[in-house]
Amino acid sequence: MIKGVGIDAVEKERIAQIVKEKPRFAARILTSNELAYYEQLSFHRQVEFLGGRFACKEAFSKAWGTGIGKVGFQEIEVLTNELGAPIVTNSPFQSGCVHVSITHTQTTIFAQIILEE
């Protein structure tokens, strides 16, 4: 049974500007495991990675029904599996499965979360 669905989109240019001007922003959004991966990436991939994780966490909060604030960015962790696909490895939703998808165009990054019991 579907418990919740959330979707979010962020502009790549906005994330790129934040990465350049506010380097501490990544540490506010990313868990320590996500941050360790992020720091190994090129600038272009950092923008995609941070934007994707930001969008995932926003989408999760929508699927959870609370919005960011009731659930924090550090409470949700999105890593990658052995094939490179995103997986939610930690979240407040413990009673089922969290499905995640991230995609991007030249200008926009999208994420969708489905919570399934």
VENFEN-V571119 format. One record per backbone hydrogen bond with DSSP energy under -1.0 kcal/mol. CO is the residue of the C=O (numbers start at 1). NH is the residue of the N-H. Records with the same first field share a line. If there is no record, write none. Layout:
# VENFEN-V571119
CO: NH / NH
This chain:
# VENFEN-V571119
1: 117
4: 115
6: 113
8: 111
10: 109
11: 15
12: 16
13: 17
14: 18
15: 19
16: 20
17: 21
18: 22
22: 25
24: 28
25: 29
26: 30
31: 35
32: 36
33: 37
34: 38
35: 39
37: 40
38: 41
42: 46
43: 47
44: 48
45: 49
46: 50
47: 51
48: 52
49: 53
50: 54
51: 55
52: 56
53: 57
54: 58
55: 59
56: 60
57: 61
58: 62
59: 63
60: 64
61: 66 / 67
67: 70
71: 69
72: 75
73: 76
77: 89 / 90
79: 87
81: 84
85: 81
87: 79
90: 77
92: 94
97: 116
99: 114
101: 112
103: 110
107: 12
108: 105
109: 10
110: 103
111: 8
112: 101
113: 6
114: 99
115: 3 / 4
116: 97
